[in-house]
């Protein structure tokens, strides 16, 4: 008796494959005999984490050697993106969605390499070492030997010195989804003994965790305290202090290291009844009002077991967006900072507002103030050409103005037999009617020559233009000056505006353009030279074309960074005081100077280990309900 095949002989998964597959994938004996079966290409499963490498910029070191700065970008399926560059082994960007799916960059930084170079004293996202934070009086003792470090924050040593690990170009290696960066700090770099091999590993996981692992080994007994300094604002890097105050912060710490005038005293105090008590969640804006100098820059001691590895350090939550960040580490301390050193927006003290030597403060220059106002409207004209420097042109204006005023105020009867006629000295040209109108008491003959002394001698054209090279400007500078002059000419007829207009007219009438030397035959139509800028043919015929200068092998800083006293970040956002939060896991500050602090001495054969894990979360639901509930529960516990 034949046994009937069971209906369950095929697994459910096989049935699903057959049902969901395309018709062409079903075997048909008639089609099989006609030819080969056409099977559609199967899509490979997308990786949970993608890693991409590209070039972020070109960097010139102190030896004028060029380096391509590499950028590594991770992306996972949860729309989280992290970027790291090998200049300083630093984090440049972390993009995180909110509860609505809107993605924002939550790390303060810059769009180009020049920003990290120009604002290097703020260590945006960088790996700090060899020693993070302060080394008191720039000295320490190891094995009864005293060493002296570079006092880059006199008289103390701060964050690795003048050229720490944050300014090094690290070697890179990719292993799977990990990026391994390594660097060797030579013996006596910044005063540290022994060679130090440092290795930092970065990795983004599919579980929304960004892991940083730091290892170090040495050839001589030395001190090591590595860390990573990244400023976060979970509302977005551009959100500023208004959203920083809305962060809810929790720190796993019941002690902090006391400090006086920013220097650790060696004491370890309890956080109870102090502004450093974040053992329960607290809204940052309600705490900042009671902090000295209206900001945080304190080291807290992490609660951890004796042999415990990574432990919970802190949690940041931004209720409006739902973004949340948790930090885990194996270090015993965490430096909590609200970016007070950014400076812009700081509340000044009475000593800063009313200094004792206030009488010595010079009043602002009215002409330069007016010129700066006009310059702000034309800043884009200088953003392209590095040589079109606002400060160079401003100094030129001051030079001409001071020289002209000195000539006007001098006793002309006692002037030497022959005054300088060179245009580079800033004395007005005889053809300058505007200057004569502005200075009616000075005549042409009095300003330019003393006829009794000169006699029949006349200044040749070569002598007249002997120093004209000091007024050589680029076309972009001339265009900038012309546009500035047009704005000044339309201004109110005020004495300061007239004086500024006359000086700028002087520059336009005497300067020449560097890229287009005047030679015979350049008087044709369409010439880029203005009539007032042309040199007589006798002189121009002798002008030889200048050799093209080799490009300077140095890092170019855009003008918009140097023209502002504020920190200009990504997308031209202005970073201000309290604009970001830093939770920098590390050993205690000045741990090399106090024996009661955990030791930071590393000896040959030992391996320094520092791990950091940034874990990202998104809180869904109505934030008003659960944040009020959490705050109510925290008050009950108090």
C-alpha positions in Angstrom: 0.0 0.0 0.0 1.4 3.3 -1.1 1.8 5.9 1.5 0.4 9.4 0.6 2.9 12.2 0.9 2.4 14.4 3.8 1.1 17.9 3.2 3.6 19.2 5.8 6.6 17.7 4.1 7.7 21.2 2.9 8.7 23.7 5.5 6.8 26.9 5.9 9.8 28.9 4.9 10.0 27.0 1.6 6.4 27.7 0.9 6.8 31.3 1.5 9.8 31.4 -0.9 7.7 29.8 -3.6 4.7 32.0 -3.1 6.7 35.3 -2.8 9.1 34.5 -5.6 8.6 35.7 -9.2 6.8 33.5 -11.7 10.0 33.0 -13.6 11.6 31.3 -10.7 9.0 28.4 -10.6 10.2 25.4 -12.5 8.1 24.6 -15.6 9.0 21.4 -17.4 7.8 22.8 -20.7 9.9 25.9 -20.4 12.8 23.7 -19.1 12.9 21.8 -22.3 12.8 24.9 -24.4 15.9 26.3 -22.9 17.6 27.4 -19.7 15.6 28.9 -16.9 15.9 32.7 -16.4 16.6 33.5 -12.8 16.5 37.1 -11.6 19.6 38.3 -9.8 19.3 38.0 -6.1 19.9 41.2 -4.1 22.6 40.9 -1.5 21.6 42.0 2.0 22.7 45.5 2.8 25.4 45.7 5.5 24.2 46.9 8.9 27.0 49.4 9.0 28.7 51.1 6.1 32.2 52.6 6.2 33.4 55.1 3.5 36.8 56.8 3.3 37.5 60.1 1.5 39.9 63.2 1.7 38.9 66.0 4.1 41.7 68.5 3.2 45.4 69.1 2.7 47.6 69.9 5.8 51.2 71.2 6.0 53.1 70.4 9.1 55.9 72.4 10.7 58.4 70.9 8.2 56.2 72.2 5.3 55.4 68.6 4.3 52.0 68.0 2.9 49.6 65.4 4.2 46.2 64.3 2.9 43.8 64.4 5.8 41.5 61.3 5.6 37.9 61.3 6.7 36.0 58.1 7.6 32.2 58.0 7.6 30.1 55.3 9.2 26.4 54.9 8.6 24.0 52.3 10.1 20.4 51.3 9.3 19.1 53.6 12.0 20.2 56.7 10.1 23.1 57.4 12.5 26.2 58.8 10.9 29.6 59.4 12.5 32.7 61.1 10.9 36.3 61.0 12.1 39.4 62.5 10.6 43.1 61.6 11.2 44.1 65.1 12.0 44.2 64.9 15.8 42.2 61.6 15.6 39.1 63.7 16.1 35.3 63.4 15.8 34.0 66.0 13.4 30.3 65.0 13.0 27.6 62.8 14.6 24.2 63.0 12.9 21.3 61.6 14.8 17.5 61.6 14.0 14.9 62.9 16.4 11.5 61.3 17.2 10.1 62.8 14.0 13.0 61.4 11.9 14.7 64.8 11.3 18.4 64.4 11.3 20.7 67.0 12.9 24.5 67.2 13.5 24.9 67.2 17.3 28.7 67.8 17.4 30.2 71.2 17.3 32.9 71.6 14.7 33.8 73.0 11.3 33.1 72.3 7.6 36.8 72.4 6.6 40.2 71.6 8.0 41.2 75.3 8.3 38.6 75.7 11.2 40.2 73.0 13.2 43.7 74.5 12.6 42.6 78.1 13.4 40.7 77.2 16.6 43.1 74.5 17.7 43.2 75.9 21.3 39.6 74.7 21.8 40.4 71.0 20.8 37.1 70.4 19.0 36.6 66.6 18.9 40.3 65.8 19.3 42.2 63.1 21.1 44.0 64.9 23.9 47.4 63.8 25.2 49.9 62.9 26.4 48.3 64.4 29.5 44.8 65.7 29.6 43.9 68.8 31.7 46.5 70.4 34.0 50.0 69.5 35.0 50.7 71.9 37.9 53.7 74.2 37.4 54.6 72.1 34.2 56.6 69.6 36.2 56.3 66.1 37.6 58.5 63.5 39.2 58.8 59.9 38.2 61.3 57.5 39.9 62.9 60.4 41.7 63.6 62.2 38.5 62.0 65.6 37.8 60.9 66.5 34.3 59.8 69.9 33.0 57.1 70.3 30.4 56.2 73.1 28.0 54.1 75.7 29.9 51.5 76.5 27.2 49.2 77.8 29.9 51.8 79.6 32.0 53.0 78.6 34.4 51.2 75.3 33.9 51.1 72.6 31.2 47.7 72.0 29.6 46.3 69.3 27.4 49.6 68.0 26.0 51.4 71.2 25.4 51.8 73.4 22.4 51.9 70.5 19.9 50.0 67.7 21.5 48.4 64.7 20.0 45.5 66.9 18.8 47.8 68.5 16.2 49.4 65.3 14.9 48.6 63.5 11.6 47.8 60.0 12.6 48.5 56.8 10.5 45.4 55.0 9.6 44.4 51.4 9.0 41.0 49.8 8.3 40.1 46.4 9.8 36.6 45.4 8.9 34.4 48.2 10.2 37.0 49.5 12.5 39.4 52.4 11.8 42.7 52.1 13.7 44.8 55.3 14.0 48.3 55.2 15.5 50.9 57.8 16.3 54.4 57.7 17.9 55.3 60.6 20.2 59.1 60.8 20.3 61.2 61.1 23.4 61.1 64.5 25.1 58.3 65.8 22.9 56.9 68.7 25.0 59.3 67.5 27.7 57.8 64.0 28.2 60.3 61.1 28.7 60.4 58.1 26.5 58.8 57.2 23.2 55.0 56.7 23.4 53.1 54.6 20.9 49.4 55.5 20.9 46.7 53.6 19.1 43.0 54.8 18.9 40.3 52.5 17.4 36.9 53.9 16.3 33.9 51.8 15.4 30.1 52.4 15.0 27.9 49.3 15.7 24.5 48.4 14.5 23.3 48.9 18.1 23.8 52.6 17.9 27.0 52.6 19.9 30.1 54.5 18.9 33.1 52.8 20.5 36.5 54.5 21.1 39.4 52.5 22.4 42.8 54.1 23.3 45.9 52.1 23.9 49.4 53.3 24.8 52.9 51.8 25.4 56.1 53.5 26.3 59.9 52.9 26.3 60.6 54.8 29.5 58.6 55.5 32.7 56.3 58.4 31.9 52.8 59.8 32.6 49.8 59.2 30.4 46.2 60.5 30.6 44.5 60.4 27.2 41.0 61.6 26.5 38.6 62.8 23.8 37.1 66.3 24.0 33.9 66.6 22.0 31.2 69.3 22.5 27.6 68.0 22.1 24.4 69.9 21.6 21.6 67.3 21.1 19.3 70.0 19.6 21.9 70.6 16.8 25.3 72.1 16.8 23.9 75.5 15.8 21.1 75.6 18.5 23.2 77.6 21.0 22.7 78.1 24.7 18.9 78.4 24.6 18.7 74.6 23.9 21.7 73.7 26.0 19.8 75.0 29.1 16.9 72.6 28.3 19.2 69.5 28.5 18.5 67.1 31.4 21.8 65.8 32.8 22.6 62.8 35.0 26.2 62.0 36.2 27.2 58.9 38.1 29.3 60.8 40.7 29.1 61.5 44.4 32.5 63.3 44.7 34.4 66.0 42.8 37.9 67.4 43.0 38.0 70.8 44.5 39.7 73.7 42.7 40.7 77.3 43.4 40.9 79.7 40.5 40.8 76.8 38.1 43.6 74.8 39.7 43.0 71.6 41.6 43.8 71.7 45.3 44.2 68.0 45.8 41.0 67.7 47.9 38.1 65.3 47.1 34.8 66.6 48.3 31.2 65.3 48.4 28.8 66.7 45.8 25.8 66.8 48.2 24.5 70.4 48.6 26.7 71.6 45.8 26.1 72.7 42.2 28.0 69.5 41.1 25.3 67.1 42.4 23.8 65.4 39.3 23.1 62.1 40.9 19.5 62.7 40.0 18.4 64.2 36.6 18.5 68.0 36.6 17.7 70.5 34.0 20.9 72.3 33.2 19.4 75.8 32.9 18.2 75.7 36.5 21.6 74.9 37.8 23.8 77.3 35.9 22.5 80.3 37.8 24.2 79.2 41.0 27.5 78.2 39.5 30.5 80.6 40.1 31.2 82.6 36.9 28.0 81.2 35.5 29.4 78.0 33.9 30.8 74.5 34.5 34.4 73.3 34.2 34.6 70.7 37.0 36.1 67.3 37.3 33.7 64.7 38.9 34.7 61.4 40.4 32.9 58.4 38.8 31.3 55.8 41.1 32.8 52.5 40.1 34.0 49.2 41.6 37.6 48.3 42.3 37.9 45.8 39.4 35.0 47.1 37.3 35.5 47.6 33.6 33.3 50.0 31.7 30.6 51.6 33.8 27.9 54.2 33.3 29.3 57.7 33.5 26.6 60.2 32.4 23.4 60.7 30.4 22.2 63.7 28.5 18.6 64.1 27.3 17.1 66.8 25.1 13.3 66.5 25.7 12.1 68.6 22.8 13.8 66.4 20.2 13.9 63.1 22.2 17.6 62.6 21.5 19.5 61.0 24.4 23.2 60.2 24.8 24.7 57.8 27.3 28.4 57.6 28.1 30.3 54.6 29.4 34.0 54.4 30.2 36.6 52.6 32.3 38.1 55.9 33.6 37.7 57.2 37.2 36.9 60.8 36.3 34.9 62.9 34.0 35.5 66.6 33.2 32.1 68.4 32.8 32.3 71.6 30.8 29.7 74.0 29.3 32.2 75.7 26.9 32.9 78.7 29.0 36.1 79.3 27.2 34.3 80.2 24.0 34.0 83.6 25.5 31.3 85.2 23.3 28.4 86.0 25.6 30.3 85.8 28.9 29.0 88.0 31.8 31.8 90.4 32.6 33.0 91.1 36.1 33.2 94.6 37.6 37.0 94.5 37.3 36.6 93.8 33.5 34.0 96.5 33.1 35.8 99.2 35.1 39.5 98.4 35.1 41.8 100.4 37.4 43.9 101.7 34.5 40.8 102.9 32.5 42.5 106.3 31.9 45.1 104.6 29.7 42.5 103.1 27.3 42.6 104.8 24.0 39.4 105.9 22.3 38.4 104.0 19.2 39.5 105.3 15.8 36.4 106.8 14.1 37.8 106.4 10.6 38.6 102.7 11.1 35.2 102.1 12.7 33.5 103.5 9.6 35.7 101.5 7.4 34.9 98.3 9.3 31.2 99.0 8.9 31.5 99.3 5.2 33.8 96.2 5.1 31.1 94.0 6.7 28.9 94.6 3.7 31.6 93.6 1.3 33.1 90.6 3.2 32.4 88.2 0.3 34.9 90.1 -1.9 37.7 89.0 0.5 36.5 85.5 1.1 38.0 84.2 -2.2 41.5 85.7 -2.3 43.8 85.2 0.7 46.0 88.1 -0.2 43.0 90.5 -0.1 43.4 91.0 3.5 41.2 93.5 5.3 43.9 94.3 7.8 46.5 95.1 5.1 44.2 97.6 3.4 43.3 99.1 6.8 46.9 99.6 7.7 47.4 101.2 4.4 44.6 103.7 5.1 46.1 104.5 8.5 49.5 105.0 6.9 48.3 107.5 4.3 46.0 109.3 6.8 48.8 109.8 9.4 51.2 111.0 6.8 48.8 113.5 5.4 47.9 114.9 8.8 51.5 115.2 9.7 52.2 117.2 6.6 49.3 119.5 7.3 50.2 120.0 10.9 53.9 120.6 10.3 55.4 124.1 10.1 55.9 124.4 6.4 58.6 127.1 6.7 60.8 124.7 8.5 60.3 121.8 6.2 63.6 120.3 4.8 64.7 121.5 1.4 62.9 118.7 -0.4 60.0 116.6 0.8 59.6 113.0 -0.3 57.6 112.6 -3.4 57.4 108.9 -3.4 53.8 107.6 -3.6 54.5 104.8 -1.2 54.9 107.4 1.6 51.3 108.4 1.3 51.8 112.1 0.3 49.0 113.2 -2.0 49.6 113.5 -5.7 49.5 117.0 -7.2 46.7 115.9 -9.4 44.6 115.0 -6.3 42.1 117.9 -6.2 40.1 116.1 -3.5 43.0 116.3 -1.1 43.6 120.0 -1.8 40.0 120.7 -1.2 40.1 118.8 2.1 43.3 120.7 3.1 43.0 124.2 1.8 45.8 125.5 4.0 48.4 123.4 2.2 49.5 124.4 -1.3 50.9 122.2 -4.0 54.3 123.9 -4.1 54.6 123.8 -0.3 53.8 120.1 0.0 55.9 118.7 -2.7 59.0 120.9 -3.2 61.0 123.7 -1.8 61.7 125.6 -5.0 64.6 127.6 -3.4 66.5 124.4 -2.6 65.6 122.3 -5.6 66.2 125.0 -8.2 66.0 123.8 -11.7 66.2 120.1 -10.8 63.0 118.3 -11.6 62.0 114.9 -10.3 62.2 112.4 -13.1 59.4 109.9 -13.8 61.6 107.1 -12.5 62.1 108.8 -9.2 58.5 109.6 -9.0 57.5 106.0 -9.3 60.5 104.5 -7.6 58.4 103.2 -4.7 55.1 102.6 -6.4 55.4 98.8 -5.8 54.2 99.4 -2.3 50.8 100.2 -3.7 50.6 97.0 -5.8 47.3 95.3 -5.2 45.4 92.3 -6.6 42.4 92.8 -8.9 40.2 91.5 -6.2 41.6 94.1 -3.8 41.0 96.9 -6.3 37.5 95.7 -6.9 36.9 95.6 -3.1 38.3 99.1 -2.7 36.2 100.5 -5.5 33.0 99.1 -4.1 33.9 100.3 -0.7 34.7 103.8 -2.1 31.3 103.9 -3.8 29.5 103.2 -0.5 31.6 105.8 1.3 30.8 108.4 -1.4 27.1 107.9 -0.9 27.4 108.4 2.9 26.4 111.4 4.9 28.7 114.4 4.3 30.4 114.1 7.7 34.0 115.1 8.5 35.0 111.5 9.2 33.4 110.2 6.1 35.0 112.9 3.9 38.4 112.1 5.4 38.0 108.3 4.8 36.8 109.0 1.2 39.8 111.2 0.4 42.2 108.6 1.7 40.6 105.8 -0.3 40.6 108.0 -3.4 44.3 108.4 -2.9 44.8 104.7 -2.9 42.7 104.2 -6.0 44.6 106.9 -7.9 48.1 105.7 -7.1 47.9 101.9 -6.8 48.5 99.5 -9.7 47.3 95.9 -10.3 49.9 93.3 -9.9 48.7 90.7 -12.4 48.6 93.2 -15.3 51.9 95.2 -15.5 51.5 98.3 -17.7 53.5 98.0 -20.9 53.4 99.6 -24.3 50.3 98.7 -26.2 48.0 98.3 -23.2 46.1 101.4 -24.0 43.7 99.5 -26.2 40.0 99.3 -25.6 38.9 96.7 -23.1 42.1 97.2 -21.0 41.6 96.2 -17.4 43.6 99.2 -16.2 42.0 102.5 -15.3 43.6 105.7 -16.7 44.6 106.8 -13.2 46.5 103.6 -12.6 48.7 103.7 -15.7 52.4 104.4 -15.5 54.1 106.4 -18.3 55.4 104.3 -21.1 59.0 105.2 -20.3 58.8 103.5 -16.9 56.5 100.7 -17.9 58.8 99.7 -20.8 61.5 98.9 -18.3 59.2 96.8 -16.1 60.0 93.2 -16.5 57.3 90.5 -16.0 57.5 89.1 -12.5 58.3 85.5 -12.0 55.5 83.4 -10.7 56.0 82.7 -7.1 55.8 79.2 -5.9 52.8 78.5 -3.8 53.4 78.8 -0.1 53.4 75.5 1.5 51.4 76.6 4.5 47.9 76.1 5.7 45.5 78.7 4.3 42.9 80.1 6.7 39.8 81.7 5.1 39.2 85.3 5.9 35.8 84.8 7.6 37.6 82.9 10.4 40.2 85.7 11.0 37.8 88.6 10.6 35.6 87.7 13.5 36.3 87.6 17.3 33.7 84.9 17.6 34.0 81.2 16.8 32.5 80.5 13.3 31.5 76.9 13.1 29.7 74.6 10.7 27.3 76.3 8.2 28.7 79.7 9.5 27.0 79.1 12.9 28.3 81.2 15.8 29.4 79.1 18.8 29.0 80.9 22.0 29.5 80.3 25.7 27.2 77.5 26.9 26.6 76.5 23.3 27.8 72.9 23.9 28.4 70.3 26.6 31.5 68.3 27.1 31.8 65.1 29.2 35.4 64.3 28.9 36.3 60.9 30.6 39.8 60.9 32.0 41.9 60.6 35.1 41.8 63.3 37.7 43.3 66.7 36.8 46.9 67.2 38.0 47.0 63.5 38.9 50.8 63.7 38.2 51.2 66.1 41.1 49.0 64.7 43.9 49.7 61.3 45.4 46.2 60.8 46.7 44.9 60.9 43.1 44.9 57.7 41.0 48.3 57.1 39.5 49.0 58.1 35.8 52.5 56.6 35.6 53.0 54.2 32.7 56.1 51.9 32.7 57.6 49.8 29.9 55.8 46.5 29.4 52.5 48.0 30.7 49.6 48.9 28.5 47.5 52.0 29.1 43.8 51.4 28.3 41.0 53.9 27.9 37.6 52.9 26.5 34.7 55.2 25.7 31.2 54.2 24.5 28.7 56.7 23.2 25.3 55.1 23.1 22.5 56.9 21.3 18.8 56.7 22.1 15.6 58.3 20.9 12.7 58.9 23.4 9.4 58.6 21.7 6.0 59.9 22.9 5.0 63.2 24.4 8.1 64.7 26.1 6.0 66.9 28.4 4.4 64.0 30.1 7.4 61.8 30.9 9.8 64.6 31.7 7.4 65.9 34.3 6.9 62.4 35.7 10.7 61.9 35.9 11.2 65.2 37.6 8.4 64.6 40.1 9.9 61.2 41.0 13.3 62.8 41.5 11.9 65.4 43.9 10.2 62.6 45.9 13.6 60.9 46.3 15.1 64.1 47.7 
